[in-house]
Amino acid sequence: MIPVTKAFFPPIDNYHHQTRRIWKNQWLTNRGELVKELEKNLEQYLDLESIVLTTNGTLPIQIALKVLAQGGEVITTPFSYVATTSAIVWENCKPVFVDIHPKYLTIDENRIEEAITEKTTAILATHVFGNPCNVEAIERIAQKHGLKVIYDGAHAFGVFYNGKSLLGYGDVSTCSFHATKLFHTGEGGAIISKNKELAHKLFYSHNFGHNGPTDFYGVGINAKMSELQAAMGLCVLPFMEKILESRKKTVGVYNNNLDFNQLSKLEIRPGTKWNFSYYPIIFRNEEVLEATLEALNLKDIFPRRYFFPSLDTLNYVESDPMSVSREIAKNVLCLPLFYNIEENKVKEICEIINYTNLNFK
Ligand SMILES: *Cc1c(COP(=O)(O)O)cnc(C)c1O
């Protein structure tokens, strides 16, 4: 069976080595030695000043919204994983959708200003599939209107844009280290901010608001990463070069073998050093997508409809129809992409897709 993605498993001996440190320290959570070490290693790997590790990639979005959006209207993308929108609603803010760019699939910066009202407090945009939003334009709009910028960087691990770590943009960026993500800690995530004062607030917010054992800076929640999660991260991080190399090769095979007269692929924004995190293809209509999916499933190959449905159609939001996002969501499929997927399998996937598309109706 070929799934859309497969978690990377480091050698078990490496994990034993890390867990032995935990047993020796007799320390399981509350910012132990391994969490701090992983934070340092990630700061270095990602070229960021400061990272706070969290227990997943959703809580950092919620914390950023709690601190920065404060119940206001949040301008956001309809084309992302559901967590981007559900976090807004969960934090009692109102999502205001702005449609996406048809090629880059990120929020269309040219439509943001018309969505701003006096209740707007923040912009929450996703670097979907690791493709950067137009961060410069978004920064200018935010400055002009006094808005905060939060990036859902769940797919942005290791991406550099104009020579800078993509996770360093915005007032806050978040990341996810879920098992299915490029770099993972089983479950996990991170919150990143360059602003010292804001970083302090985000930090105490992720640990119940604590200022020492008996005093509190303010309200907080528990979003701490545990030592067991950090142990996995410390084992996976040294393999990143190998993981990226393998994925790059697979992306090359897809690029060289798929028939792009029948389909289109994601266009990466110029100036981007991309991370090969996903391989989305866009079909000409939903019927041919369904036929292709069926043909692949028959061969035990299971791509996924990422991201479907368009988030402006969720039953707990109100929105004008986001027509570009709805069209893309209907027609997009993410192809299998993971460490050491067999080249022959990838070629077989391309053949099935090409054949189905060429012969459909
Ligand atoms: C995975 C993902 C999240 C959520 O991260 P978790 O670690 O699973 O909580 C949020 N946003 C996007 C775009 C994601 O893909």
The ligand as a Tripos MOL2 file, in Angstrom:
@<TRIPOS>MOLECULE
LIG
   15    15     1     0     0
SMALL
NO_CHARGES

@<TRIPOS>ATOM
      1 C1         -0.8380   20.0820   10.3240 C.3       1 LIG1
      2 C2         -1.3800   21.4650   10.2090 C.ar      1 LIG1
      3 C3         -1.7890   22.1960   11.3400 C.ar      1 LIG1
      4 C4         -1.9670   21.5780   12.6780 C.3       1 LIG1
      5 O1         -0.8390   21.0690   13.2410 O.3       1 LIG1
      6 P1         -0.9620   19.9260   14.3570 P.3       1 LIG1
      7 O2          0.4670   19.7530   14.7650 O.co2     1 LIG1
      8 O3         -1.5400   18.7160   13.7210 O.co2     1 LIG1
      9 O4         -1.7960   20.4640   15.4590 O.co2     1 LIG1
     10 C5         -2.1600   23.5190   11.1770 C.ar      1 LIG1
     11 N1         -2.1620   24.1020    9.9730 N.ar      1 LIG1
     12 C6         -1.7930   23.4300    8.8530 C.ar      1 LIG1
     13 C7         -1.7970   24.1520    7.5550 C.3       1 LIG1
     14 C8         -1.4210   22.0820    8.9400 C.ar      1 LIG1
     15 O5         -1.1140   21.4080    7.8280 O.3       1 LIG1
@<TRIPOS>BOND
     1     1     2 1
     2     2     3 ar
     3     2    14 ar
     4     3     4 1
     5     3    10 ar
     6     4     5 1
     7     5     6 1
     8     6     7 2
     9     6     8 1
    10     6     9 1
    11    10    11 ar
    12    11    12 ar
    13    12    13 1
    14    12    14 ar
    15    14    15 1
@<TRIPOS>SUBSTRUCTURE
     1 LIG1         1 GROUP 0 **** ****
